């Protein structure tokens, strides 16, 4: 995988600024272009996106009047803020894109549809306000739907110090695309990859050895260098992954998206999304 374009969703929060800084560090090493993607959150988005909605003539006139009054100012403010980020790193190739959305309903769809090789996403803390819930849902949707790796940044990084990367998997049916992406990120970061499979507690010794052999064979077969093979026992996989990451002082947790969709995803959630949401460490997710 060659990184050509890195997309950063920008809402001008501290979290999106953290994502921008990490993306800039990655771009400096990979020579990729940065795409700053900002959505103007407005209930009038259907007037500009072509979406169909039945409204009365009076409602249409009122909405057009509001758009003419407020839209130019919102666009100018957004452009100025984006340009301030561009000005931080004149040596990097950075472009800007502004789109309109209706109460963030389709932001994730916009982002997923963009032609990017990597999405760097600032993770917002869990809150109970409507805005916090909307942001959390948007982040989960991006991780679940993206066809490219999603790098979820949890804190400010002044340097690209991700020296220890945990890759948690069952090591079955991992796509060649995911393997290529993981090797690219490992080389870019200069990191050690700690492969780990979570197994049930009190697993017998022979089964533990068998799983370690599977992981080692996987790493050797795909030409990984600078790695460790590990098993870790735990009843709850999400908790066990975070515990193992702590034990090796990981800087980043990498996982593939599980294949739960539809009702199963609604009822039980997605392990990758749960780890990305609850881990205090940055998380890299790969689409299978």
ROVEXNU-7638 format. One record per residue (C-alpha): residue number from 1; residue in one letter; x, y, z. Coordinates in steps of 0.5 Angstrom, whole numbers. Each point is the difference from the previous one (the first is absolute). Layout:
BEGIN
+-----+---------+-------+-------+-------+
! num ! residuo !    c1 !    c2 !    c3 !
+-----+---------+-------+-------+-------+
! NUM !       A !     X !     Y !     Z !
...
+-----+---------+-------+-------+-------+
***
This chain:
BEGIN
+-----+---------+-------+-------+-------+
! num ! residuo !    c1 !    c2 !    c3 !
+-----+---------+-------+-------+-------+
!   1 !       X !     0 !     0 !     0 !
!   2 !       X !     3 !     7 !    -2 !
!   3 !       X !    -3 !     6 !     4 !
!   4 !       X !    -2 !     5 !    -5 !
!   5 !       X !    -6 !     4 !     4 !
!   6 !       X !    -2 !     0 !     7 !
!   7 !       X !    -6 !     3 !     2 !
!   8 !       X !    -2 !     3 !     7 !
!   9 !       X !    -7 !     2 !     2 !
!  10 !       X !     1 !     7 !     3 !
!  11 !       X !    -5 !     3 !     4 !
!  12 !       X !     5 !     5 !     3 !
!  13 !       X !    -1 !    -4 !     7 !
!  14 !       X !     7 !    -1 !     4 !
!  15 !       X !    -1 !    -8 !    -2 !
!  16 !       X !     0 !     2 !    -7 !
!  17 !       X !     6 !     4 !     1 !
!  18 !       X !     3 !    -6 !     3 !
!  19 !       X !    -2 !    -4 !    -6 !
!  20 !       X !     3 !     5 !    -5 !
!  21 !       X !     7 !     1 !     4 !
!  22 !       X !     1 !    -8 !    -1 !
!  23 !       X !    -2 !     0 !    -7 !
!  24 !       X !     5 !     5 !    -1 !
!  25 !       X !     5 !    -4 !     3 !
!  26 !       X !    -2 !    -6 !    -4 !
!  27 !       X !     0 !     5 !    -7 !
!  28 !       X !     7 !     2 !     2 !
!  29 !       X !     3 !    -7 !     0 !
!  30 !       X !    -5 !    -3 !    -6 !
!  31 !       X !     0 !     6 !    -4 !
!  32 !       X !    -8 !     0 !    -1 !
!  33 !       X !    -5 !     5 !    -1 !
!  34 !       X !    -4 !     3 !     6 !
!  35 !       X !    -8 !     1 !    -2 !
!  36 !       X !    -3 !     4 !     6 !
!  37 !       X !    -7 !    -2 !     0 !
!  38 !       X !    -5 !     5 !     3 !
!  39 !       X !    -8 !    -1 !     0 !
!  40 !       X !    -4 !     6 !     1 !
!  41 !       X !    -6 !    -2 !     5 !
!  42 !       X !    -6 !     3 !    -2 !
!  43 !       X !    -7 !    -2 !    -1 !
!  44 !       X !     0 !     3 !    -7 !
!  45 !       X !     4 !    -5 !    -3 !
!  46 !       X !    -5 !    -3 !    -5 !
!  47 !       X !     0 !     6 !    -4 !
!  48 !       X !     7 !    -1 !    -2 !
!  49 !       X !     1 !    -7 !     0 !
!  50 !       X !    -6 !    -2 !    -5 !
!  51 !       X !    -3 !    -4 !     5 !
!  52 !       X !    -8 !     0 !    -1 !
!  53 !       X !    -5 !     3 !     6 !
!  54 !       X !    -7 !     2 !    -1 !
!  55 !       X !    -1 !     7 !     3 !
!  56 !       X !    -5 !     6 !    -1 !
!  57 !       X !     2 !     6 !    -4 !
!  58 !       X !     0 !     4 !     7 !
!  59 !       X !     5 !    -5 !     3 !
!  60 !       X !     4 !     0 !    -6 !
!  61 !       X !     0 !     8 !    -1 !
!  62 !       X !     2 !     0 !     8 !
!  63 !       X !     6 !    -5 !    -1 !
!  64 !       X !     3 !     3 !    -6 !
!  65 !       X !     0 !     7 !     4 !
!  66 !       X !     3 !    -3 !     6 !
!  67 !       X !     5 !    -3 !    -5 !
!  68 !       X !     2 !     6 !    -3 !
!  69 !       X !     1 !     4 !     6 !
!  70 !       X !     4 !    -5 !     4 !
!  71 !       X !     3 !    -5 !    -5 !
!  72 !       X !     6 !     5 !    -3 !
!  73 !       X !     2 !     2 !     7 !
!  74 !       X !     0 !    -8 !     2 !
!  75 !       X !     4 !    -1 !    -6 !
!  76 !       X !     5 !     5 !     1 !
!  77 !       X !     1 !    -2 !     7 !
!  78 !       X !     2 !    -7 !    -2 !
!  79 !       X !     4 !     2 !    -5 !
!  80 !       X !     4 !     5 !     4 !
!  81 !       X !     1 !    -6 !     6 !
!  82 !       X !     2 !    -5 !    -5 !
!  83 !       X !     5 !     5 !    -3 !
!  84 !       X !     3 !     1 !     7 !
!  85 !       X !     2 !    -8 !     0 !
!  86 !       X !     3 !     0 !    -7 !
!  87 !       X !     4 !     6 !     2 !
!  88 !       X !     3 !    -4 !     6 !
!  89 !       X !     4 !    -4 !    -5 !
!  90 !       X !     1 !     3 !    -7 !
!  91 !       X !     5 !    -5 !    -2 !
!  92 !       X !    -6 !    -5 !     0 !
!  93 !       X !    -5 !    -1 !    -5 !
!  94 !       X !    -6 !     1 !     3 !
!  95 !       X !    -7 !     1 !    -4 !
!  96 !       X !    -7 !     2 !     3 !
!  97 !       X !    -7 !    -2 !    -1 !
!  98 !       X !    -6 !     3 !     3 !
!  99 !       X !    -7 !    -4 !    -1 !
! 100 !       X !    -7 !     1 !     3 !
! 101 !       X !    -4 !    -5 !     5 !
! 102 !       X !    -6 !     0 !     3 !
! 103 !       X !     1 !    -1 !     8 !
! 104 !       X !     6 !    -4 !    -2 !
! 105 !       X !    -5 !    -5 !    -2 !
! 106 !       X !     5 !    -2 !    -6 !
! 107 !       X !     7 !     2 !     2 !
! 108 !       X !     2 !    -7 !     0 !
! 109 !       X !    -2 !    -2 !    -6 !
! 110 !       X !     3 !     6 !    -3 !
! 111 !       X !     7 !    -2 !     3 !
! 112 !       X !     0 !    -7 !    -2 !
! 113 !       X !    -2 !     2 !    -7 !
! 114 !       X !     6 !     4 !    -1 !
! 115 !       X !     6 !    -3 !    -4 !
! 116 !       X !     5 !     0 !     6 !
! 117 !       X !     5 !    -5 !     2 !
! 118 !       X !     0 !     1 !     7 !
! 119 !       X !    -5 !     4 !     5 !
! 120 !       X !     3 !     3 !     6 !
! 121 !       X !    -6 !     1 !     5 !
! 122 !       X !     0 !     4 !     7 !
! 123 !       X !    -3 !    -4 !     5 !
! 124 !       X !    -5 !     4 !     4 !
! 125 !       X !    -1 !    -2 !     8 !
! 126 !       X !    -7 !    -3 !     2 !
! 127 !       X !    -5 !     5 !     2 !
! 128 !       X !    -7 !     0 !     1 !
! 129 !       X !    -2 !     6 !    -4 !
! 130 !       X !    -3 !    -1 !    -7 !
! 131 !       X !     6 !     3 !    -3 !
! 132 !       X !     4 !    -5 !     3 !
! 133 !       X !    -4 !    -6 !    -2 !
! 134 !       X !    -1 !     2 !    -7 !
! 135 !       X !     8 !     1 !     0 !
! 136 !       X !     1 !    -7 !     3 !
! 137 !       X !    -5 !    -3 !    -5 !
! 138 !       X !     3 !     3 !    -6 !
! 139 !       X !     7 !    -3 !     2 !
! 140 !       X !    -3 !    -7 !     1 !
! 141 !       X !    -3 !     1 !    -7 !
! 142 !       X !     6 !     2 !    -3 !
! 143 !       X !     4 !    -6 !     3 !
! 144 !       X !    -5 !    -5 !    -2 !
! 145 !       X !    -1 !     3 !    -7 !
! 146 !       X !     7 !     2 !    -2 !
! 147 !       X !     3 !    -4 !    -6 !
! 148 !       X !     7 !     3 !     2 !
! 149 !       X !     4 !     0 !     7 !
! 150 !       X !    -3 !     5 !     5 !
! 151 !       X !     5 !     2 !     5 !
! 152 !       X !    -4 !     3 !     6 !
! 153 !       X !     5 !     5 !     4 !
! 154 !       X !    -1 !     0 !     8 !
! 155 !       X !     4 !     5 !     2 !
! 156 !       X !     5 !     6 !    -2 !
! 157 !       X !     6 !    -3 !    -4 !
! 158 !       X !     6 !     5 !    -1 !
! 159 !       X !     4 !    -6 !    -3 !
! 160 !       X !    -1 !    -6 !    -4 !
! 161 !       X !     2 !    -5 !     6 !
! 162 !       X !    -5 !    -6 !    -1 !
! 163 !       X !     6 !    -5 !     1 !
! 164 !       X !    -4 !    -6 !     3 !
! 165 !       X !    -6 !    -2 !    -4 !
! 166 !       X !    -5 !    -5 !     2 !
! 167 !       X !    -4 !    -4 !    -5 !
! 168 !       X !    -5 !    -4 !     3 !
! 169 !       X !    -3 !    -6 !    -5 !
! 170 !       X !    -3 !    -7 !     0 !
! 171 !       X !     5 !     0 !    -6 !
! 172 !       X !    -5 !    -4 !    -5 !
! 173 !       X !    -2 !     3 !    -6 !
! 174 !       X !     4 !     7 !     0 !
! 175 !       X !     0 !     3 !    -7 !
! 176 !       X !     6 !     1 !    -4 !
! 177 !       X !    -2 !     8 !     0 !
! 178 !       X !     0 !     0 !     8 !
! 179 !       X !     7 !    -3 !     0 !
! 180 !       X !     2 !     5 !    -5 !
! 181 !       X !    -2 !     6 !     4 !
! 182 !       X !     2 !    -3 !     7 !
! 183 !       X !     7 !    -1 !    -3 !
! 184 !       X !     0 !     7 !    -3 !
! 185 !       X !    -2 !     3 !     6 !
! 186 !       X !     5 !    -4 !     4 !
! 187 !       X !     6 !     2 !    -5 !
! 188 !       X !    -2 !     7 !     1 !
! 189 !       X !     0 !     1 !     7 !
! 190 !       X !     6 !    -5 !     1 !
! 191 !       X !    -4 !    -4 !     5 !
! 192 !       X !     0 !    -7 !     3 !
! 193 !       X !    -6 !    -3 !    -1 !
! 194 !       X !    -3 !    -5 !     6 !
! 195 !       X !    -5 !    -5 !    -3 !
! 196 !       X !    -5 !    -2 !     5 !
! 197 !       X !    -6 !    -5 !     0 !
! 198 !       X !    -4 !     0 !     6 !
! 199 !       X !    -2 !    -7 !     2 !
! 200 !       X !    -5 !    -2 !     6 !
! 201 !       X !     3 !    -1 !     7 !
! 202 !       X !     3 !    -7 !     2 !
! 203 !       X !     1 !    -2 !    -7 !
! 204 !       X !     5 !    -6 !     0 !
! 205 !       X !     7 !     0 !    -2 !
! 206 !       X !     0 !    -3 !    -6 !
! 207 !       X !    -6 !     4 !    -3 !
! 208 !       X !     4 !     6 !     2 !
! 209 !       X !     7 !    -2 !    -3 !
! 210 !       X !    -5 !    -2 !    -7 !
! 211 !       X !    -2 !     8 !     0 !
! 212 !       X !     7 !     2 !     1 !
! 213 !       X !     2 !    -4 !    -6 !
! 214 !       X !    -6 !     3 !    -4 !
! 215 !       X !     2 !     7 !     2 !
! 216 !       X !     8 !    -1 !    -2 !
! 217 !       X !    -2 !    -4 !    -6 !
! 218 !       X !    -4 !     6 !    -2 !
! 219 !       X !     5 !     5 !     1 !
! 220 !       X !     6 !    -4 !    -4 !
! 221 !       X !    -5 !    -1 !    -6 !
! 222 !       X !    -1 !     7 !    -1 !
! 223 !       X !     7 !     2 !     1 !
! 224 !       X !    -1 !     4 !     7 !
! 225 !       X !     6 !     3 !     3 !
! 226 !       X !     1 !     2 !     7 !
! 227 !       X !    -6 !    -3 !     3 !
! 228 !       X !    -2 !    -4 !     6 !
! 229 !       X !    -5 !    -6 !     1 !
! 230 !       X !    -5 !     0 !     6 !
! 231 !       X !    -6 !    -3 !     3 !
! 232 !       X !    -4 !     3 !     5 !
! 233 !       X !    -6 !    -3 !     4 !
! 234 !       X !    -6 !     4 !     2 !
! 235 !       X !    -8 !    -1 !     0 !
! 236 !       X !    -1 !     7 !    -3 !
! 237 !       X !     4 !     1 !    -6 !
! 238 !       X !    -1 !     7 !     0 !
! 239 !       X !     3 !     1 !     7 !
! 240 !       X !     6 !    -6 !    -1 !
! 241 !       X !     2 !     4 !    -6 !
! 242 !       X !     1 !     7 !     4 !
! 243 !       X !     3 !    -4 !     5 !
! 244 !       X !     5 !    -3 !    -4 !
! 245 !       X !     2 !     6 !    -4 !
! 246 !       X !     1 !     3 !     7 !
! 247 !       X !     5 !    -6 !     2 !
! 248 !       X !     4 !     2 !    -6 !
! 249 !       X !    -1 !     7 !     1 !
! 250 !       X !    -3 !     1 !    -7 !
! 251 !       X !     0 !     7 !    -4 !
! 252 !       X !    -5 !    -3 !    -5 !
! 253 !       X !    -6 !    -5 !     0 !
! 254 !       X !    -1 !    -3 !    -7 !
! 255 !       X !    -6 !    -5 !    -2 !
! 256 !       X !    -4 !    -2 !    -6 !
! 257 !       X !    -7 !     2 !     0 !
! 258 !       X !    -5 !    -6 !     2 !
! 259 !       X !    -5 !    -2 !    -5 !
! 260 !       X !    -6 !     1 !     5 !
! 261 !       X !    -5 !     4 !    -4 !
! 262 !       X !    -8 !     1 !     0 !
! 263 !       X !    -3 !    -2 !     6 !
! 264 !       X !     6 !    -4 !     3 !
! 265 !       X !     4 !     7 !     0 !
! 266 !       X !    -6 !     4 !     3 !
! 267 !       X !    -1 !    -5 !     6 !
! 268 !       X !     7 !    -2 !     1 !
! 269 !       X !     4 !     5 !    -3 !
! 270 !       X !     7 !     0 !    -3 !
! 271 !       X !     6 !    -2 !     4 !
! 272 !       X !     5 !     4 !    -4 !
! 273 !       X !    -5 !     6 !     1 !
! 274 !       X !     0 !    -1 !     7 !
! 275 !       X !     7 !    -1 !     1 !
! 276 !       X !     1 !     7 !    -4 !
! 277 !       X !    -5 !     3 !     5 !
! 278 !       X !     2 !    -2 !     6 !
! 279 !       X !     8 !    -1 !     0 !
! 280 !       X !     4 !     6 !     2 !
! 281 !       X !     5 !    -2 !    -6 !
! 282 !       X !    -1 !     2 !    -7 !
! 283 !       X !    -3 !    -5 !    -4 !
! 284 !       X !     1 !    -2 !    -7 !
! 285 !       X !    -5 !    -4 !    -4 !
! 286 !       X !     0 !    -4 !    -6 !
! 287 !       X !    -6 !    -1 !    -5 !
! 288 !       X !     0 !    -8 !    -2 !
+-----+---------+-------+-------+-------+
***
